[in-house]
Amino acid sequence: MNKNVKIILVLSAVLIAVILAGCVKEKVVPSAPIEVYLAISNAPALNQTAELTCTITSHEDAPNTTAQIKLPEGFELISGDLKWKGDLEKNSQKSFKATVKSVKTGNWAIEAIAETKLKDGESYSVVDYIYVVLGNVTASVSKTPPPTPFPAENEVLVRVFVEIDEPPSTDYIHEPLSGVPKYAGVYKFYFKDKCPGCGVFEKIDEIPLKKLRESLFYGEKRVRGINATISEPPSWKDISFCVGYPSTNFIDEDTCAKIDQSKEEWNITVHYWKTTVAIP
């Protein structure tokens, strides 16, 4: 094979490679046709209100788009809209608002979801969340899930018996509560300051009750424990875990009994009474 033939073969190979390369199309990853963003005006403590704003942004024409705000059981709608449906033009936005009220303490996730139809007929949906840590006095909101404050395995199976009876005649600090109990509250108790009368109860859960007989109700539930050290109140404070019907500022074992967090199961009996005194 002479030199000219070698050159022709090399050039032919290069030409074929160029032609083949031109036949390979770069794969284009399509961008999201729509986005959704959920915002909240403030962090609502228990029984407070806040305004939710759901905004849908389109990056291409998005006919028959739907959007919805999904409330957890810790919130209820006061006014406004939780749903929207309509057509979005390319590079446009649509927002709708709802005023909600916090009604139950706990860790909650408020979800916004938007959905549209693609050109090939397939559905495309996106979601966004607001995470609310809701207490009786304070609340916090975040766009990321809150860290788990204690391991999931740190749970106590609480069995609670609630007696419906009259306090003894020599008992001058209790009186019966009205009606019938539907649940027993789960509380953490701590001192806000270094004084005997500075005790505070913070409700963290509740145990539904069922009637066993006319004067006795029963409920059970796996309840997560409480960290022994927290930043607020300061870690030097004692924190107790109790179930029942709390007094004003101290633990009354007749109505709200302590739970041993080191146990896997705990049985308690409390009276459906109101404590009429407080520690000054």
Order of alpha helices (4+ residues) and beta strands (2+ residues): alpha-beta-beta-beta-beta-beta-beta-beta-beta-beta-beta-beta-beta-beta-beta-beta-beta-beta-beta-beta
